[in-house]
């Protein structure tokens, strides 16, 4: 069952067209040699510190920011793929439809970035979901809430670092979909709580996080060491 129907499917189609036309017009085809290798997302355990000056280099400039977003989309896509593969105990058909649709969106976002970055794309990340009990509704929805809230704050916090107007437009389209996901997950946890004081300030503005703040939170689930030292600031 698809819960996100016509409007969201049209948005995803528009984003595909956006990539195709905008990247050609701006001569970004130098980044279009996407690898034929699939993304390997392997669950494993590993403890890391907060040093983001070593490991897999995200790059600099707009390419670095796109790789940063690509890393987060890999993480989300891997999570929702696992949710769909191993539904939690007692999941309803409605909730299954919601979560499957979100998975489809996250996979589409991941593939958008992979295509745009081409040979500049970072490899697939290794992830660690051992702290999530995929058989338990509370654990899964709690993790989904954390991922979605983190993703929205990440896009909002990195937007001003993007120099290309084309890329900024794309990021705005994606974060609006992520925010819809976040609102839905919150509502599934507790009906009517689609937004909370933990994610907005006194002016009802969404909170933002810097790339380092986001990666420090996300590293709980990411085995691959990520070097963010060359990102713009």
Secondary structure, DSSP 4 states (H G I P E B T S, - for coil): --SS-HHHHHHHHHHHHHHHHHHHHTTGGGG----SSPP---B------S--SSSEE--SHHHHHHHHHHHHHHHHHHHHHHHHHSPPTT--HHHHHHHHHHHHHHHHHHHHHHHHHGGGS--PPPB--TTS-TT-HHHHHHHHHHHHHHHHHHHHHHGGG---HHHHHHHHHHHHHHHHHHHHHHHHHSTT-SS-TTTB-TTSPBP---HHHHHHHHTTTB-S-EE-TTS--
